[in-house]
Amino acid sequence: MEKIEKQSRLGVRKMSQRVLTTLNSYYDDPNDPDDFYVENEHGFFPHWFHQETGKWNEIDCFSSIDTAILMAGVLTVRQYFPDTEIETVATNLYEDVDWEWMLNGGDTLSMGWRPDTGFLSSRWEGYNKGMLAVLLALGSPDHSIPDESWDAWTRTYKPAKYTYNDQSYTFIESSSTSLFTYQYPHIWFDFKGKSDKKGINYYQNSVNATFENRAYCIENPNDNKGYGPNVWGLTACECPLHEFNYGAHGPRQNDDGTVSPAGAGGSMIFTPDESIEALRYMKNTYGDMEFLNGEIFWGKYGFKDAINLEINWSSPTYVGINQGAILTMTENYRSQLVQNLFMQNEYAKKAMQKAGFKKVIGIQLYTGWNLISLPLMPEDTSITSLLSSINGNYSIVWEYNASNTYDHWKKYDPSAPFGNDLINIEPGKGYWIMMISDDTLSISGTVPESTDIGLKTGWNLIGYNSFNNQPIAEALSSIDGNYSIVWAYNASDSIDHWKKCDPGAPFGNDLSIMEPGKGYWIMMTTDDILEI
């Protein structure tokens, strides 16, 4: 045991020295005029530089996104090695980046700057990997961009919906449909269970985009050789069919038969079962295969970057950024280590706050009727907005209102152009929704301070907003006992959909807990108010 602990300490020391050496390669130590460092402009580093001198090699630019990716790693090791020189150097590197300068007088970040021509005309807009740069710019302590820059970033989002074999996938589509654009920000930022001020759940967005990428490969509209449920993952990778032997592949964009393990592997946290099965299949099926160009797909460092079965080709190299996506996302799936370390930074927390991220609740929906309620107070209560995360796999929604003696029922039918009188979904009220397939309803918003629900004599369809499951007697204690029976409906229980609580019956009650997000029928013997 002592030997193992000694080896472990030695390994950490070697790792910390390697990290410090890397950081110092980018940090211009003001106390050492002779130290080597990669040149920067206002804290931004070049996409490509001469390794011998650290000087820009006049190719590409001083890049905002490449600097953002570097800084995400810098802030991660900052938390892994607290109270060390690593923390000091990492802090200086991040805080030296002048994000406000990169706005170049606009409200969105420029993609980069060149010493010979100045700022690039292209800016980070739409939805893509640039979200990482925008968030890091919002979190900067001294060079932060305005809060309104998040609104400017999101204003050009383009919602998309694609259907394969009656299964629809709805998400904000990246300007490049390559999977890496849905992956990179998630390597560090933990978006799970949160949504921004626009109400977008970016974790679910990437889940939907990844499933769509896989469904596209299964459908295989270009009839590319090998595509299927375990050969998918269209992303940026090496490919001899592109200029410079590298290109961004995606559904409907540059789909030439090239698949990279980084596509499936880098999406490990979004589609773990499908990603693991794809990697296992590609290794077992093609790992030892010698391709026409003489390459073997699986080697000393794992997968080579890509294969194209159409031209019987395997990449000859390992590409670090794609290997990194596989490794970091695999570790995030295993332990969430990278995300947890990064999110400990006060800069990351500040960025999420300024972008308006709030808690998201996922309500499981099963095929058939579901009785649901909203446990959060969303900013936008319109039914079309709230149900947008369901991918369209529902046919009708009903609301029951006991206080409306003229017509108890209101409906929303997305396929009917007229006659819908259910416009909004409110917290604390219950709704019936008919699902065509299993899915999840993701709701973002704030926790309501209190929701008083008016109850009328007779049946009422209600919801419960507490985050802590409570015994039903405690949850309904404010009603003063003026109810006779409560029913819960659960579509997932194929043996018995209904559970009940009858305070007048000493036996046979199987409904004991009230859950947020679920709807309940309650029979009132008198009018009353339920205070939540």
Buried (B, 14 or more C-beta within 10 A) or exposed (E): EEEEEEEEEEEEEEEBEEBBEBBBEBBBEEEEEEEEBBBBBBBBBBBEBEEEEBEBEEEBBBBBBBBBBBBBBBBBBBBBBEEBEBBBBBBBBBBBBBBBBBBBEEBBBBBBBBEEEEBBEEBBBBBBBBBBBBBBBBBBEEBBBBEEBBBBBBEEBEEBBBEBEEBBBBBBBBBBBBBBBBBBBBBBBBBBBBBBBBBBBBBBBBBBBBBBBBBBBBEBEEEBEBBEEBBBBBBBBBBBBBEEEBBBBBBEBBBBBBBBBBBBBBBBBBBBEBBBBBBEBBBEEBBEBEBEEEBBBBBEEBBBBBBBBBBEBBBBEBBEBBBBBBBBBBBBBEEBEBBEBBBBBEBBEBBBEBBBBBBBBBBBBBBBBBBBBBBBBBBBBEBEBBBBBBBBBBEBBBBBBBEEEEEBEBBBBBEEEEEBEBEBBBBBBBBBBBBBBBBBBBBBBEBBEEBEBBBBBBBBBBBBBBBEBBEBEEBBEEBEEBBEBBBBBBBEEEEEBEBBBBBEEEEEBEBEBBBBBBBBBBBBEEEBEBEB
